[in-house]
Amino acid sequence: MKKILSKTVKFIKYTIMLPLYWLSCIVPKDKNTWVFGAWFGERYADNSKYLFEYVNKNYPKINTIWLTKNKIVYNDLKTKGYKVVLKKSLKGIYFSMRAKVFIVCQSKKEDIYPFVNDKVSVVVQLWHGIPLKKIGYDDKIYSFCNARSQKNKIKKLFFPFLIESYSLLIATSEETRKIFSQAFKIEKDKVKITGYPRNDRLFTVSKEEEYIKIIYLPTFRKGRGFEVDLFSTYGFNVIEINKKLKNNNAKLYIKLHPVNKPPAHIIEQIHNSTQVEFVESSEDLYENLSTFDILITDYSSVFFDYLLLDKPIIFAPFDIEAYLKHDREFYYNYEDVTPGPKARNWNQVLIHIEEAIKYPNKYKKERKEIRDLFHKYQDGNSSMRVFNEIIKLLS
């Protein structure tokens, strides 16, 4: 019943969007009106956010509009003096009809409106990470598996706005350019190497705390259809971790996706810990990523960005076999592109933390090799380069 209801709602939505799609083709566009969106309209974050702020700061004559369906985001941006409109509003539709430039980091269909047409507007896909995991049409397990079905091909015939097409897609190096062109089925000359706007922030924020800050950022898991315990299953002992961190004048910060939360007793122990604490899942990681001295992660693309800081990374692929089978495949052999020690449980993580504190340059050479492969530009000017590419398309 739920499935039928969901399909009916989608059909009604698509039917409403169809006349808007054709109308958007004839409404005159304003080159100085740019609409930004991110993360299905729910978050103010990622590459879209940092390009939005760059344009606001440096080009005030451009009418920059953030589109959201989240009222908390709406009120927050209003307070900060930014122009923001709600997605489900006449204003949202009006500006999306008139704008010449659209910026997204997830999906045109979800970040902004499906009716936006890249044949008459400039639609820019900034994306949200350097791909270790297979994405788009390359992903046979998770995201685009349904997009290849015959049913979807018929759907796109009647509703052409469901085709995710872009005027410009940005990359960080020639390596990622090849992947994006293939994964999005987009001509290579539409993929430009600029670097990610969010990484500009890494070059502007400095650390103030005197203790060693460590951040644990495991990737999102969904393919197994249940909550994945990355803590008690792999020997996470709060008392032992607290003791070791205190001895090393260090604190561990944990930022998780809600689907991957620890068991209740671990959560309670962490809340009572002096050296371990959670970071809110809604908090923008890139605001303070550069203040952390050590990164612990598994398959999250954040480590590619963190390489720009040339700091120690500890890899914790606790469940790599299950992840590859049920969640996502990788573009690379994991060992080949992860410049740091590998831990298969929390006891090993603690050993590698102490080693990273004593010998932060142990994997320096390996980090440089991977950094150079995935980052053509290693500076704080990516927003400027993206902006210049958009201006070229408007000329």
Buried (B, 14 or more C-beta within 10 A) or exposed (E): EEEEEEEEEEEEEBEEBBEBBEEBEEBEBBBBBBBBBBBBBBBBBBBBBBBBBBBBEEEEEBBBBBBBBBEEBBEBBEEEEBBBBBBEEEEBBEBBBBBBBBBBBBBBBBBBBBBBBBEBBBBBBBBBBBBBBBBBBBBEBBBBEEBEEEEEEEBBEEBBBBBBBBBBBBBBBEBBBBBBBBBBEBEEEBBBBBBBBBBBBBBEEEEEEEBBBBBBBBBBBBBBEEEBBBBEBBBBBBEEBBEBBBEBEBBBBBBBBEEBBBBEEBEEBBEEBEBBEBBEEEEBBBBBBBBBBBBBBBBBBBBBBBBBBBBBBBBBBBBBEEBBEBBBBBBEEBEEBBBBBBBBEBBBBBBBBBBBBEEBEBBEEBBEEBBEBBBBBBBBBBBBBBBEBBEEBEE
